Amino acid sequence: MKLCKFSEPGYQNLVDTLVNPIEYGFVPQDEMVRKILNDVKEKGDEELLRLTHQFDRHTLPLEKIRVTSDEIKAAYKEISQEELDALGEAAKRIRLFHERQKQDPWTYEEGGIVLGQMVRPLEIAGIYVPGGKASYPSSVLMNAIPAKVAGVERIVMCSPFPEGQTRPHVLVAADLAGVTEIYKIGGAQAVAAMAFGTDTIPRVDKIVGPGNIFVALAKRLVFGIVDIDMIAGPSEILIVADHSAKPSYVAADLLSQAEHDEDAVPILVTPDEALAEDVKKELEKQVKVLSKKVLLKFL
């Protein structure tokens, strides 16, 4: 963790770089993502398989690109009952929350003219679930369940299977959430497939879900061709705290986002230098017990 004082030279440049990462530091990724999008649009499934081999180190036959019902059944056997119960409870609570958000269509007549608002679900929703470096069943539940509650009949999910490794918790979460089809494709190429469609993966109406810088850039570039939820990634967190804050809590919150991605930006802003030093010590202590140390990088 780097401590930077407001009075230090170069402070403003550092802040600008941190808060505008796509504008300042991701030109190479932008060019690569544009090429991936164009290649998938032009070559379809053939390019998806080539990119999967290149980035996920996985030779995937076309007939195995979609997760089968047998693979989902096998996933249930790979997780514990406690984990299954936790996923089920989370799904129930998320569903209960989003059911309260549902809107009904309404109309009224005035002067012989019928006015109103139609509320209808999308036909096909696309969900991106990161999985290149960790497993995120929570992303499945929080993106698929709202679509299901809204009445979307076809929910398409794309997630990488690096080196062919299965993600049993992700597959079980998808089944519990009502995902209708799952494809073993990740990265910008998955966004391209859902935005443009291929012979195997359908073109969707909207793409939701977080991802790394490549996924975020891809979603930004296809917006307008397809709807998106937001640019969710790389992860960011800004904590403003004074001397009354508990260093261990601040450190834990910073790590909660820092562990997602090497490009994550966790920032603490404080007028208290002692707090900054204490948080730095807490970070060094807490990072030792995290399983994903490899992802952590502090400025």
C-alpha positions in Angstrom: 0.0 0.0 0.0 1.4 3.4 -1.0 0.8 6.4 1.2 0.4 9.6 -0.8 0.0 13.1 0.8 -2.0 15.9 -0.8 1.1 18.2 -0.6 3.4 15.8 -2.5 4.4 16.6 -6.1 2.6 14.4 -8.6 -0.4 13.9 -6.3 -2.9 15.2 -8.9 -1.4 13.0 -11.7 -1.8 9.9 -9.5 -5.4 10.7 -8.6 -6.2 11.4 -12.3 -4.7 8.0 -13.3 -6.6 6.2 -10.5 -10.0 7.7 -11.2 -9.8 7.6 -15.0 -8.1 4.3 -15.7 -9.7 3.6 -19.0 -8.8 7.0 -20.3 -5.3 7.1 -19.0 -3.9 3.6 -18.9 -5.8 1.0 -21.0 -5.1 1.9 -24.6 -3.4 -1.5 -25.4 -6.4 -3.3 -23.9 -8.8 -1.1 -25.9 -7.2 -2.0 -29.2 -7.1 -5.7 -28.3 -10.8 -5.7 -27.3 -11.8 -4.0 -30.5 -10.0 -6.7 -32.5 -11.7 -9.5 -30.5 -15.1 -8.0 -31.0 -14.6 -7.6 -34.8 -13.1 -11.1 -35.1 -15.9 -12.8 -33.3 -18.5 -10.8 -35.2 -17.0 -11.9 -38.5 -15.9 -15.5 -37.7 -18.3 -16.6 -35.0 -17.8 -19.9 -33.2 -14.5 -20.6 -34.9 -13.0 -17.5 -33.4 -14.6 -18.2 -30.0 -12.9 -21.6 -29.8 -9.5 -20.1 -30.9 -9.7 -17.4 -28.3 -10.7 -19.9 -25.6 -7.6 -21.9 -26.4 -5.5 -18.8 -26.4 -6.7 -17.1 -23.2 -8.2 -20.0 -21.1 -5.6 -22.6 -22.2 -8.4 -24.9 -23.0 -9.1 -26.8 -26.3 -12.8 -26.8 -26.4 -14.7 -28.8 -29.1 -17.8 -26.9 -30.4 -20.1 -29.6 -29.3 -18.9 -29.1 -25.7 -19.2 -25.3 -25.6 -22.5 -25.5 -23.8 -22.8 -27.0 -20.2 -24.9 -30.1 -20.2 -27.5 -31.2 -17.6 -25.2 -34.0 -16.6 -22.4 -31.5 -15.8 -24.9 -29.5 -13.6 -26.0 -32.7 -11.8 -22.3 -33.6 -11.2 -21.7 -30.1 -9.8 -24.2 -30.7 -7.0 -22.2 -33.7 -5.9 -19.0 -31.5 -5.6 -20.3 -29.0 -3.1 -21.2 -29.6 0.5 -24.7 -29.6 1.9 -23.8 -26.5 4.0 -22.7 -24.7 0.8 -25.9 -25.8 -1.0 -28.0 -24.5 1.9 -26.2 -21.2 1.8 -26.7 -20.8 -1.9 -30.4 -21.6 -1.5 -30.9 -19.1 1.3 -29.1 -16.4 -0.7 -31.3 -17.1 -3.7 -34.4 -17.0 -1.6 -33.5 -13.6 -0.1 -32.4 -12.1 -3.4 -35.7 -13.3 -5.0 -37.8 -11.8 -2.2 -36.1 -8.4 -2.6 -36.5 -8.2 -6.4 -40.1 -9.4 -6.3 -40.9 -6.1 -4.5 -39.4 -4.2 -7.5 -41.8 -5.6 -10.1 -44.0 -3.0 -11.9 -47.3 -3.6 -13.5 -48.5 -2.1 -16.8 -51.2 0.6 -16.6 -53.5 2.5 -18.9 -56.2 5.1 -18.8 -58.4 6.8 -21.3 -58.6 10.6 -21.9 -60.6 12.2 -24.6 -60.9 9.0 -26.5 -57.2 8.3 -26.4 -55.7 5.4 -24.4 -52.5 6.4 -22.6 -50.4 4.2 -20.4 -47.2 2.3 -19.9 -46.4 -1.3 -21.0 -44.0 -3.2 -18.7 -42.7 -6.4 -20.5 -39.7 -8.6 -19.9 -36.9 -8.8 -22.4 -36.9 -11.9 -24.5 -33.2 -12.9 -23.9 -30.9 -11.7 -21.1 -27.2 -12.4 -21.2 -25.2 -12.8 -18.0 -21.4 -12.6 -17.8 -19.9 -14.3 -14.7 -16.2 -13.9 -14.1 -14.3 -17.0 -13.4 -10.8 -16.7 -14.8 -9.1 -16.4 -11.4 -11.9 -17.1 -8.8 -15.4 -18.4 -8.5 -18.3 -16.0 -8.0 -21.6 -17.8 -7.5 -22.9 -14.6 -5.9 -22.6 -12.9 -9.3 -24.8 -15.6 -10.8 -27.6 -15.2 -8.2 -27.6 -11.4 -8.2 -27.8 -11.1 -12.0 -30.0 -14.1 -13.0 -32.6 -13.9 -10.3 -33.8 -10.4 -11.1 -34.2 -11.4 -14.8 -36.2 -14.5 -13.7 -38.4 -12.4 -11.4 -39.0 -10.0 -14.3 -40.3 -12.8 -16.4 -37.3 -13.3 -18.8 -37.8 -16.7 -20.3 -34.3 -17.2 -21.8 -31.3 -16.4 -19.6 -28.0 -17.0 -21.3 -24.8 -17.2 -19.1 -21.2 -17.1 -20.3 -18.3 -17.9 -17.9 -14.7 -19.0 -18.5 -13.6 -22.5 -17.6 -9.8 -21.9 -17.5 -7.8 -25.0 -18.4 -11.2 -26.9 -18.5 -11.7 -26.6 -14.8 -15.3 -26.7 -13.7 -16.9 -24.2 -11.3 -19.4 -26.4 -9.3 -20.6 -23.5 -7.1 -21.2 -21.3 -10.2 -23.1 -24.1 -12.0 -25.3 -24.9 -8.9 -26.0 -21.2 -8.4 -27.0 -20.9 -12.1 -29.4 -23.9 -11.8 -31.0 -22.5 -8.6 -31.4 -19.1 -10.2 -33.1 -20.4 -13.3 -30.4 -19.9 -16.0 -31.6 -21.7 -19.1 -28.2 -22.1 -20.9 -24.6 -21.8 -19.9 -21.6 -21.5 -22.2 -17.9 -22.1 -21.3 -16.7 -18.9 -22.9 -15.2 -15.9 -21.1 -13.6 -12.5 -21.7 -14.3 -10.0 -24.3 -15.1 -12.8 -26.7 -18.1 -13.9 -24.6 -19.4 -10.3 -24.6 -19.0 -10.3 -28.4 -20.9 -13.6 -28.8 -23.8 -12.3 -26.7 -23.9 -9.0 -28.5 -23.6 -10.2 -32.1 -24.7 -13.8 -31.8 -23.0 -16.9 -33.3 -24.4 -20.1 -34.7 -24.2 -21.5 -31.1 -24.7 -18.6 -28.8 -27.8 -16.4 -29.3 -27.8 -12.7 -29.6 -29.2 -11.3 -26.4 -31.2 -8.1 -25.6 -29.1 -7.0 -22.6 -25.7 -8.0 -21.1 -25.2 -7.7 -17.4 -22.5 -8.7 -14.9 -19.0 -7.7 -13.8 -15.7 -8.6 -15.3 -12.1 -7.5 -15.7 -10.9 -4.6 -17.9 -11.4 -6.6 -21.1 -15.0 -7.4 -20.3 -15.7 -3.8 -19.1 -14.2 -2.4 -22.3 -16.1 -4.9 -24.4 -19.4 -4.0 -22.8 -18.7 -0.3 -23.3 -18.0 -0.8 -27.0 -21.1 -2.9 -27.7 -23.5 -0.6 -25.9 -26.0 0.6 -28.4 -25.8 -2.7 -30.4 -27.1 -4.3 -27.2 -28.1 -2.9 -23.9 -25.9 -3.2 -20.8 -26.3 -2.7 -17.1 -23.2 -0.7 -16.4 -19.4 -0.7 -16.7 -18.7 -3.0 -13.8 -15.0 -3.6 -13.6 -12.3 -3.4 -12.7 -13.4 -3.1 -9.1 -13.1 0.2 -7.3 -13.7 1.3 -3.7 -13.2 4.7 -2.1 -13.3 4.9 1.7 -13.3 8.3 3.5 -12.4 7.9 7.1 -11.2 9.9 10.1 -9.5 9.0 13.4 -12.7 7.3 14.7 -12.5 4.5 12.1 -11.4 1.0 13.1 -8.3 0.2 11.0 -9.2 -3.5 10.8 -12.6 -2.7 9.3 -11.1 -0.3 6.8 -8.5 -2.8 5.7 -11.1 -5.5 5.3 -13.2 -3.3 3.1 -10.2 -2.4 0.9 -9.3 -6.0 0.5 -12.9 -7.0 -0.4 -12.4 -5.2 -3.7 -8.7 -5.5 -4.1 -8.9 -9.3 -4.3 -11.1 -9.3 -7.4 -8.5 -8.2 -9.9 -4.9 -7.0 -10.3 -6.4 -3.8 -11.8 -8.7 -3.2 -8.9 -8.4 0.3 -7.3 -8.9 0.4 -3.5 -8.4 3.9 -2.1 -8.5 5.3 1.4 -8.8 9.0 1.9 -8.1 10.3 5.4 -6.9 13.4 7.2 -5.3 11.2 9.8 -1.8 10.0 9.0 -1.8 7.7 12.0 -4.9 5.9 10.7 -3.3 5.5 7.3 -0.3 3.8 8.9 -2.5 1.6 11.0 -4.5 0.5 8.0 -1.4 -0.3 6.1 -0.3 -2.6 9.0 -3.7 -4.2 9.0 -3.6 -4.8 5.3 -0.2 -6.6 5.6 -1.6 -8.7 8.4 -4.9 -9.6 6.8 -3.5 -10.4 3.4 -1.5 -13.2 4.9 -4.7 -15.2 5.5 -6.3 -14.6 2.2 -6.4 -17.5 -0.3 -6.1 -15.1 -3.3 -2.9 -13.3 -2.4 -1.8 -13.5 -6.1 -4.5 -11.0 -7.1 -3.6 -8.3 -4.6 -1.6 -5.3 -5.7 -1.6 -2.0 -3.8 -0.5 1.3 -5.1 
